[in-house]
Amino acid sequence: MNTEKISVERFLDKEDIIQDQIDDIILELIKERKKNRITQVELSKITGIPQTTISRLESFNCIPTLQVLLRISNALGLSLFLK
């Protein structure tokens, strides 16, 4: 049996990269929402996502699920993809 040791530093580096990408997506969603003059309350009504969740997301106080990111991006007419 082949057991590979995974360094904690390498794991944390990958986690940081993923978080940076999520933060970039959130920033784009905020920018697009504001560009289209949509309030958090309006976005909540469109997506069915509670306004409090959108607020926490936009203040980087939660880790969003992929489903939440997809629902918001679709509502704003954006395509979501990861590099």
N, C-alpha and C positions, 0 to 999 in steps of 0.2 A: 504494500500500500504506500502510495506516494503522499506524504504530508508536507505541504509547503508552509513555511512560517511566514506570516504576514506581519510586517513591521507596523507598529501603531502609527509612526510618523507618516508612512506611506498612505495608510488608510485615512488619516486626518487631512493630509494634503488633498486627496481626492474629494473628501467631504467639503473642504473649503472651496474647491473648484466648482462643485455642484451648487453650493450655496451662493457663490458669486453669480452663476448663471441664473439662478432663481431670482436673485436681487435685480439683475439686469432685466429680466422679464417683467417683474413688478414695476420697475421704473418706466418701462415702455407702456404698460397698461395704464399707469397713472397719467403719463403724458398724453396718451390717446384719449382717455376719459375727459381730461381737462380741455384738450383741443376740440373735442366735440361738445363741450359745455354740458356734459352729463354729470349730475350730482351723484354722490354715493347712494342716496335714497333712490334715485331713478334707476341706477345700475342694479340695485337690490331688487327692485320690482321687475326689471327685465330678466334677470338671471335666476331669481328665486333664492339668492344667497343673502342671508341676513346682513343688514347694513353694518352691524357691529363687526361682523367677520371681514367685510370689505375694509372697514376702518383699521382693524388690527393688521390686515394684510398690507395696507398702504403705509402703515407706520412701522412695518417690519417687526411686528410683535407676535407673529405666528408663522408657522411653516405651512404653506398651503399645500393641499393635495393637488395632484395633476388634474383631477376633475374640476376643482374650483378654478384653476388657471385656464382650463379649456373653456369653461362656461363664460368666464369674463372675456377672454379673448374673442370667442365667437360672437358675443353680444356687441363687442366693439368693432367687429368686422376684421379681426386680425387672425392670421394663421400662427399657430404655436409650433415651434420646432426647437429641438436641442442640438447643439453642435457636438 
